[in-house]
Amino acid sequence: MAKKQEPPASREELIRYLEQASGRSLRTREDVKAYVEEMAARKAADQPAVRWWQRVKTITLIALAAFAFVQYYAMDVMTQIMALRENTFFVPVSAPAMTRSALQSDSEAQG
């Protein structure tokens, strides 16, 4: 693990740090100014790795939002189902066919 570098204290240290970071020599103020303007114009979103992570973040957020919506919808439906009143239905059941035929045969035997 790399040690954390302390910020440069003087102008000379700052210029050496910028030369080391940029990989070029900065001899004049115009060189330093041109380098600083170049860095200011560069955007992090232009780098492929940043674009890839931005896309991953967007897809993850969309997926989580969709999951949250489905979960909310399911909870809403379950709550509505639980709020329904209980209905009891009485269904008349006819006598089984064997019992009826046995009764009919008894009545025929008596009559």
N, C-alpha and C positions, 0 to 999 in steps of 0.2 A: 504494500500500500504506500502510495507516494505521500511524502510529507507536505503539509499545507504551507505554501510560500507566503511569507509576509509581504505586504505591499511595499513597493520601493519608497525610500524616504527622500531621496534627492532627485533632481532633474536628470543627472547622469545615470542613476540607477533605473529611473523610469525609461530613459532612452535605451539602455541596455536590455531591459525587460521587453520593450516593444520590438527591438531587433531580434531578440531570441524568439519571441512569440510569432513574429511575422516571417522570419527567415530571410530578411533582407536588411541591408545597411541603411540607417537613417542618419544622414550627415547634416542636412540643413533643416531649417524650420519648415521649408516648403515640402520636404520629404515627409516629415512628421505630419504636417497638415494634410497632405495627399493621402497618407495611410489612414488617418483618422476619418477623413471624408469617405474613403473607400469602405471602411468598416461600418460607418453609419449608413451607407447606402445598401449594404448587404443585409438581407432579411433572413431570419432563421427559417421562415416558411419555404424558402427557395431550395433548401437542402432536401435530398430524397429521404433521408432517415426521418426528418421532422414531418414531412408530408405523410409518410407511412404511419407514424405514430398518431398523427392527427386523424387519419382515416380509421385506424383501430379504435381510437377514442370515440369518434362519432358513431361507429357501428355498435360499440359496446353500449353507449348511452341510448341509442335507439332500441336495442334489444332489451335493455333493462326497463325502459319506458313501456315497451309493449308488454313485457312480463308483468309489470305493475298494473297495467290496465286490465289484463286478463285476470289477475288475482283479485282486483277490485270488483270486476264484473262477477266473478264466481262467488265472492263473499256476498255481494248484493243479492244474487239469485238465491243463495242458501238462506239468507236472512228473510227474504220474502217467502220462501217455502216454509220456514219455521213459524212465520207469523200467520200462516193459514190456520183456520179453525178446523178442528177434527170433525169429520162427518161420519156418522155411523149409519150404515145401510142394512136394513133387514130384507133378506131375499127369501121369499117362500120357496120351500123345497118340497117337491112332490115325492110321494112314497116311491121307493125303488120298484122297478118293474117286477122283480121276483115276489115281493110281498103282495103287490096288487094281484098278481096272477094267482097267488096262493089264496088270497081272500076270495077271489072270484071262483076258484075251484071249490072252496068250502061252501059258498052260497049256492052253487049249483048242486052240490051233494045234498044239501038240506032241502032244496026246493024241488 
